[in-house]
Amino acid sequence: MAQYTVEHSCGHTQVHVLFGPTKDRERKLDWLAEQKCSACWHEEQMEKIKTDDTPVSIKVSLNTANLSDKNKIIINAVAVGGTYRRKEELKSLGFVFGDAPMSGLFGIFDKPQKAWYKIIKIETLDDLPAAIRFGDFEVVNAISEIDLAAMADKIKAVDAANRLEVEKKERIGQSPLSVWIAEKYGKPYWNGKIYGESGVKYGRPARVYLDNIEYEIPSDVYTAQVEWRKRRDEINAEGTGETK
């Protein structure tokens, strides 16, 4: 390893650290002398980016990981083209700038590229069309048949699990207590807790605190809430082997 001061084609000098045999270093030094210095090169690249008026489109693909910890189907949306002039629009749509996420079955072999991108998580494949609308940006579907075939089992499993969860929520329905709070008090802060449920012992009805103010729960609402919780627990226990 050695340091060399090189005069570049732009007229600027720059120190470089080179490794390897002497012959290889000499060839590298000759090549570096024909190139612009790092600062000039970056400035030139930035100017190209700023003046790029190529139409911007959004490339949509299946994330290489495919599944998140919460059983979502992961979609990558990557902006391509002259994105610099439209970066504020992309920001407003939730895009961030950085190494674009790996896409597709063979994405793990791709070299990371800097781009404006957005990672989208959906519960079912039916949610895809609505999830990839980006204003007036053209959307290019890059989800290949190979990707879908390779990841079909995973996608189907997540799709089925989430559909089952939706059906379960529909069967459980809304909490009577939550409905009562919304109808009577709007949307106050509630920590989800019920106090004084052993009201018989203390001779007071069960209570909740909404925006830190105590409210008694009407007996009919409380009774309905107890039945609702019992039904919810029974439905959630289905297929788990739990006994109540």
C-alpha positions as CSV (number, residue, x, y, z in Angstrom):
1,M,0.0,0.0,0.0
2,A,1.3,3.5,-0.9
3,Q,-0.1,7.0,-1.4
4,Y,0.3,8.8,-4.7
5,T,-0.5,12.4,-5.6
6,V,-2.1,12.4,-9.1
7,E,-2.7,15.3,-11.4
8,H,-6.0,14.6,-13.1
9,S,-7.2,15.7,-16.6
10,C,-9.3,18.4,-15.0
11,G,-6.1,20.1,-13.6
12,H,-6.8,19.2,-10.0
13,T,-4.5,17.0,-7.9
14,Q,-5.7,14.3,-5.6
15,V,-4.1,11.8,-3.2
16,H,-4.9,8.1,-3.9
17,V,-4.0,5.0,-1.9
18,L,-3.1,2.1,-4.2
19,F,-2.5,-1.6,-3.4
20,G,-1.0,-4.5,-5.3
21,P,2.2,-5.1,-7.4
22,T,4.1,-2.1,-8.7
23,K,3.1,-2.8,-12.4
24,D,-0.5,-2.7,-11.4
25,R,-0.1,0.5,-9.5
26,E,1.6,2.2,-12.5
27,R,-1.2,1.2,-14.8
28,K,-3.7,2.5,-12.3
29,L,-1.8,5.8,-12.0
30,D,-1.8,6.2,-15.8
31,W,-5.5,5.6,-15.9
32,L,-6.3,8.0,-13.0
33,A,-4.3,10.7,-14.7
34,E,-6.7,10.5,-17.7
35,Q,-9.8,10.8,-15.4
36,K,-11.3,13.8,-13.6
37,C,-10.7,14.1,-9.9
38,S,-13.5,12.8,-7.6
39,A,-14.9,16.2,-6.9
40,C,-15.2,17.1,-10.6
41,W,-16.6,13.7,-11.4
42,H,-19.3,13.9,-8.8
43,E,-20.1,17.5,-10.0
44,E,-20.4,16.2,-13.5
45,Q,-22.7,13.3,-12.5
46,M,-24.9,15.7,-10.5
47,E,-25.3,18.0,-13.4
48,K,-26.3,15.0,-15.6
49,I,-28.9,14.1,-12.9
50,K,-30.3,17.6,-12.7
51,T,-30.6,18.0,-16.4
52,D,-32.1,14.6,-17.1
53,D,-35.6,15.2,-18.5
54,T,-36.3,11.5,-19.2
55,P,-40.0,10.8,-18.4
56,V,-40.4,9.4,-14.8
57,S,-42.2,6.1,-14.3
58,I,-42.6,3.8,-11.3
59,K,-41.3,0.3,-11.7
60,V,-43.3,-2.1,-9.5
61,S,-41.8,-5.5,-8.5
62,L,-42.1,-8.3,-6.0
63,N,-39.7,-7.9,-3.1
64,T,-37.0,-10.6,-2.9
65,A,-37.8,-11.2,0.7
66,N,-41.5,-11.4,-0.3
67,L,-42.8,-11.7,3.3
68,S,-42.6,-9.5,6.3
69,D,-42.8,-10.4,9.9
70,K,-46.5,-9.5,9.9
71,N,-47.4,-11.7,7.0
72,K,-47.7,-9.0,4.4
73,I,-46.9,-9.3,0.7
74,I,-44.1,-6.8,0.0
75,I,-44.0,-4.8,-3.2
76,N,-41.2,-2.6,-4.3
77,A,-42.0,0.7,-6.2
78,V,-38.9,2.3,-7.7
79,A,-38.9,5.5,-9.6
80,V,-36.8,5.5,-12.8
81,G,-36.0,8.3,-15.3
82,G,-35.2,11.9,-14.6
83,T,-36.3,11.8,-11.0
84,Y,-34.4,14.8,-9.7
85,R,-36.8,17.4,-11.1
86,R,-39.8,15.5,-9.6
87,K,-38.3,14.5,-6.3
88,E,-40.6,16.7,-4.2
89,E,-43.6,14.9,-5.8
90,L,-42.0,11.5,-5.0
91,K,-41.4,12.6,-1.4
92,S,-45.1,13.6,-1.0
93,L,-46.0,10.1,-2.2
94,G,-43.9,8.5,0.5
95,F,-40.8,7.7,-1.6
96,V,-37.3,7.9,0.0
97,F,-33.9,8.1,-1.6
98,G,-31.3,5.3,-1.0
99,D,-30.2,1.9,-2.1
100,A,-33.2,0.4,-4.0
101,P,-34.5,-2.8,-2.4
102,M,-33.8,-6.1,-4.0
103,S,-36.5,-7.2,-6.4
104,G,-37.5,-10.5,-8.0
105,L,-36.2,-14.0,-7.6
106,F,-32.6,-13.1,-8.7
107,G,-32.5,-9.7,-7.1
108,I,-30.0,-10.9,-4.5
109,F,-27.4,-10.9,-7.3
110,D,-28.0,-7.3,-8.4
111,K,-25.7,-4.5,-7.5
112,P,-27.4,-1.9,-5.2
113,Q,-28.5,1.2,-7.1
114,K,-29.4,4.6,-5.6
115,A,-33.0,5.5,-6.4
116,W,-36.2,7.0,-5.1
117,Y,-38.2,4.0,-3.8
118,K,-41.2,3.0,-1.7
119,I,-41.8,-0.4,0.0
120,I,-45.5,-1.3,0.1
121,K,-47.1,-4.0,2.2
122,I,-50.4,-5.4,1.3
123,E,-52.6,-8.1,2.9
124,T,-54.0,-9.8,-0.3
125,L,-53.2,-9.7,-4.0
126,D,-56.6,-8.0,-4.5
127,D,-55.1,-4.9,-2.8
128,L,-52.3,-4.5,-5.4
129,P,-54.1,-2.3,-8.0
130,A,-55.1,0.3,-5.4
131,A,-51.7,0.2,-3.7
132,I,-49.7,1.1,-6.8
133,R,-51.5,4.3,-7.9
134,F,-49.0,7.2,-7.9
135,G,-50.8,10.2,-9.2
136,D,-49.9,10.9,-12.9
137,F,-46.8,8.7,-12.8
138,E,-46.8,5.8,-15.3
139,V,-46.7,2.5,-13.5
140,V,-44.6,-0.3,-15.1
141,N,-45.4,-3.8,-13.8
142,A,-42.2,-5.7,-13.4
143,I,-43.6,-8.6,-11.4
144,S,-42.6,-11.5,-13.6
145,E,-44.3,-14.8,-14.1
146,I,-41.1,-16.5,-12.8
147,D,-41.2,-14.5,-9.6
148,L,-44.9,-15.3,-9.0
149,A,-44.3,-19.0,-9.8
150,A,-41.3,-19.2,-7.5
151,M,-43.0,-17.5,-4.6
152,A,-46.6,-18.7,-5.3
153,D,-46.8,-20.9,-2.2
154,K,-45.7,-18.1,0.1
155,I,-48.0,-15.6,-1.5
156,K,-51.0,-17.9,-1.4
157,A,-50.3,-18.8,2.3
158,V,-50.2,-15.1,3.3
159,D,-53.1,-14.3,1.1
160,A,-55.2,-17.1,2.7
161,A,-54.1,-16.2,6.3
162,N,-55.0,-12.5,5.9
163,R,-58.4,-13.4,4.3
164,L,-59.1,-15.6,7.3
165,E,-58.2,-12.8,9.6
166,V,-60.6,-10.4,7.9
167,E,-63.4,-13.0,8.1
168,K,-62.6,-13.5,11.8
169,K,-62.8,-9.7,12.5
170,E,-66.1,-9.6,10.7
171,R,-67.5,-12.4,12.9
172,I,-66.3,-10.8,16.1
173,G,-67.8,-7.5,15.2
174,Q,-67.3,-4.2,17.1
175,S,-66.9,-3.9,20.8
176,P,-70.2,-2.7,22.3
177,L,-68.2,-0.5,24.7
178,S,-66.3,1.1,21.9
179,V,-69.5,1.8,20.0
180,W,-71.1,3.4,23.2
181,I,-68.0,5.6,23.7
182,A,-68.0,6.7,20.1
183,E,-71.7,7.5,20.0
184,K,-71.7,9.3,23.3
185,Y,-68.3,11.0,23.5
186,G,-66.8,11.0,20.0
187,K,-63.1,10.0,19.9
188,P,-61.6,10.6,23.3
189,Y,-58.4,9.0,24.4
190,W,-59.2,5.6,26.0
191,N,-56.5,3.2,27.2
192,G,-58.7,0.2,26.5
193,K,-59.0,-0.7,30.1
194,I,-62.2,-1.2,32.3
195,Y,-61.9,-0.5,36.0
196,G,-64.0,-1.9,38.8
197,E,-65.2,-5.0,37.0
198,S,-65.8,-6.6,40.4
199,G,-68.4,-3.9,41.0
200,V,-70.7,-6.1,43.0
201,K,-68.1,-6.2,45.7
202,Y,-67.6,-2.5,45.9
203,G,-71.2,-1.5,45.0
204,R,-70.1,0.6,42.0
205,P,-70.6,0.0,38.2
206,A,-67.6,-0.7,36.0
207,R,-65.9,2.4,34.8
208,V,-63.6,3.8,32.0
209,Y,-61.4,6.8,31.8
210,L,-61.9,8.9,28.7
211,D,-59.4,11.8,28.4
212,N,-58.5,11.1,32.0
213,I,-62.1,11.7,33.1
214,E,-64.0,8.8,34.9
215,Y,-67.3,7.6,33.4
216,E,-69.5,4.8,34.6
217,I,-70.5,2.2,32.1
218,P,-74.3,1.5,31.8
219,S,-75.1,-2.0,33.0
220,D,-76.6,-3.1,29.6
221,V,-73.4,-1.9,27.8
222,Y,-71.2,-3.7,30.3
223,T,-73.2,-6.9,30.0
224,A,-73.0,-6.8,26.2
225,Q,-69.2,-6.1,26.4
226,V,-68.7,-9.2,28.6
227,E,-70.6,-11.3,26.1
228,W,-68.7,-9.8,23.2
229,R,-65.3,-10.5,24.9
230,K,-66.4,-14.1,25.5
231,R,-67.4,-14.6,21.8
232,R,-64.1,-12.9,20.7
233,D,-62.0,-15.2,22.8
234,E,-63.8,-18.3,21.5
235,I,-63.4,-17.2,17.9
236,N,-59.7,-16.3,18.4
237,A,-59.1,-19.7,20.0
238,E,-60.5,-21.6,17.0
239,G,-57.9,-23.9,15.4
240,T,-55.3,-23.2,18.1
241,G,-56.2,-26.1,20.3
242,E,-56.9,-23.8,23.2
243,T,-59.7,-24.6,25.6
244,K,-61.8,-22.2,27.4
